């Protein structure tokens, strides 16, 4: 899964929230801020865990406002854990 999350998602702890939840779900991948104010997330793992992460991304942490979650082409290389870039 590779997505871009659009809305008020920077400066609200979004990346830390996503890393924590993705780690709890046993996923590997990364999350990072983009210059346009959105957040990009890439994750791999069991389908059920990916589906759960999509719900988490659409909701975001308290203080965030998610307007949309847009699918993107996933990269081929992923770390062995979930990290903030």
C-alpha positions as CSV (number, residue, x, y, z in Angstrom):
1,X,0.0,0.0,0.0
2,X,1.2,3.5,-0.8
3,X,-1.0,6.5,-0.1
4,X,-0.9,10.3,0.2
5,X,-3.0,11.7,3.0
6,X,-4.3,15.2,2.4
7,X,-5.7,17.7,4.9
8,X,-4.3,19.2,8.1
9,X,-1.9,16.4,8.7
10,X,1.5,18.1,9.4
11,X,2.4,19.5,12.8
12,X,-0.2,17.4,14.6
13,X,1.8,14.3,15.4
14,X,0.5,12.4,12.4
15,X,3.7,10.6,11.5
16,X,4.4,9.4,15.1
17,X,0.8,8.2,15.3
18,X,1.0,6.3,12.1
19,X,4.4,4.7,13.0
20,X,3.1,3.6,16.4
21,X,-0.1,2.1,15.0
22,X,1.7,0.4,12.0
23,X,4.3,-1.1,14.4
24,X,1.5,-2.5,16.6
25,X,-0.1,-4.0,13.5
26,X,3.2,-5.7,12.5
27,X,3.7,-3.7,9.3
28,X,6.9,-2.6,7.7
29,X,7.3,0.6,5.7
30,X,7.6,4.3,6.3
31,X,5.7,7.6,6.7
32,X,7.0,11.1,5.8
33,X,5.9,14.7,5.3
34,X,5.7,16.0,1.8
35,X,6.5,19.6,0.8
36,X,2.9,20.2,-0.3
37,X,1.6,19.7,3.3
38,X,0.4,16.2,2.8
39,X,1.8,13.0,4.4
40,X,3.0,10.0,2.4
41,X,2.8,6.5,3.8
42,X,4.0,3.1,2.5
43,X,3.3,-0.2,4.2
44,X,3.5,-3.9,3.6
45,X,2.1,-6.8,5.6
46,X,-1.0,-8.9,6.0
47,X,-4.1,-7.7,4.1
48,X,-6.2,-7.3,7.3
49,X,-3.5,-5.2,8.9
50,X,-3.2,-3.0,5.8
51,X,-7.0,-2.5,5.8
52,X,-6.9,-1.5,9.4
53,X,-4.1,1.0,8.7
54,X,-6.2,2.5,5.9
55,X,-8.9,3.2,8.5
56,X,-6.4,4.7,10.9
57,X,-5.0,7.0,8.1
58,X,-8.5,8.2,7.2
59,X,-9.2,9.1,10.8
60,X,-5.8,10.4,11.9
61,X,-4.8,11.4,15.4
62,X,-6.7,14.0,17.5
63,X,-6.0,17.4,16.1
64,X,-5.6,16.3,12.5
65,X,-8.2,16.7,9.7
66,X,-8.0,14.2,6.9
67,X,-9.7,15.4,3.7
68,X,-8.6,12.4,1.5
69,X,-6.4,9.4,1.2
70,X,-5.1,8.9,-2.3
71,X,-3.6,5.7,-3.6
72,X,-0.1,6.0,-5.2
73,X,2.3,3.6,-6.8
74,X,4.3,1.8,-4.1
75,X,8.1,1.8,-4.2
76,X,9.9,-1.5,-4.5
77,X,12.3,-1.2,-1.5
78,X,11.0,-1.1,2.1
79,X,12.8,-1.2,5.4
80,X,12.5,-4.2,7.8
81,X,10.5,-2.1,10.2
82,X,8.2,0.9,10.1
83,X,10.0,4.2,10.3
84,X,9.5,8.0,10.0
85,X,11.5,9.5,7.2
